[in-house]
Amino acid sequence: MFVQSLQPKFAETDALGHINNAVLPVWFEQARTPIFKIFIPSLDVKKWTLILAKIEVEFLKEIFYGAEVEIKSFIEKIGNSSLVCYQEAWQEGKLVAVGRSVMVHFDHARKESMPIPEPIKVQLSEHLRPTS
């Protein structure tokens, strides 16, 4: 599991006084940076090998400005050329949102997916989401 804490910005609030729904995908992407580093340690975009195939966010409670948010990121599934990342947003001890993203290991020159190398799979497996 990877954990990142962030402080919501005033600019991320909406007219209803809570964090706008468009903000969560950005927070979740930011919290996936440690996963990106497993694939591309330098984060050099010229060497980038991941594409985002799908994202989903489920809003469970309102999120407010003025209180820190903790994002927990897990690997939920590792496939041949893709992985599913499961993420949770917590504020003041409450689970406020969950999300999933499907990322594909991708060869941009050939415009096709490619297998995830075994050493990367091993590193990803260290962050598998616990099953109940």
Secondary structure in CASP SS format (residue, H / E / C, confidence):
PFRMAT SS
TARGET T0000
AUTHOR 0000-0000-0000
METHOD secondary structure of the structure
MODEL  1
M C 1.00
F E 1.00
V E 1.00
Q E 1.00
S E 1.00
L E 1.00
Q C 1.00
P C 1.00
K C 1.00
F H 1.00
A H 1.00
E H 1.00
T E 1.00
D C 1.00
A C 1.00
L C 1.00
G C 1.00
H E 1.00
I E 1.00
N C 1.00
N C 1.00
A C 1.00
V H 1.00
L H 1.00
P H 1.00
V H 1.00
W H 1.00
F H 1.00
E H 1.00
Q H 1.00
A H 1.00
R C 1.00
T H 1.00
P H 1.00
I H 1.00
F H 1.00
K H 1.00
I H 1.00
F H 1.00
I C 1.00
P C 1.00
S C 1.00
L C 1.00
D C 1.00
V H 1.00
K H 1.00
K H 1.00
W C 1.00
T C 1.00
L E 1.00
I E 1.00
L E 1.00
A E 1.00
K E 1.00
I E 1.00
E E 1.00
V E 1.00
E E 1.00
F E 1.00
L C 1.00
K C 1.00
E C 1.00
I C 1.00
F E 1.00
Y C 1.00
G C 1.00
A C 1.00
E C 1.00
V E 1.00
E E 1.00
I E 1.00
K E 1.00
S E 1.00
F E 1.00
I E 1.00
E E 1.00
K E 1.00
I E 1.00
G C 1.00
N C 1.00
S C 1.00
S E 1.00
L E 1.00
V E 1.00
C E 1.00
Y E 1.00
Q E 1.00
E E 1.00
A E 1.00
W E 1.00
Q E 1.00
E C 1.00
G C 1.00
K E 1.00
L E 1.00
V E 1.00
A E 1.00
V E 1.00
G E 1.00
R E 1.00
S E 1.00
V E 1.00
M E 1.00
V E 1.00
H E 1.00
F E 1.00
D E 1.00
H C 1.00
A C 1.00
R C 1.00
K C 1.00
E E 1.00
S E 1.00
M C 1.00
P C 1.00
I C 1.00
P C 1.00
E H 1.00
P H 1.00
I H 1.00
K H 1.00
V H 1.00
Q H 1.00
L H 1.00
S H 1.00
E C 1.00
H C 1.00
L E 1.00
R C 1.00
P C 1.00
T C 1.00
S C 1.00
END
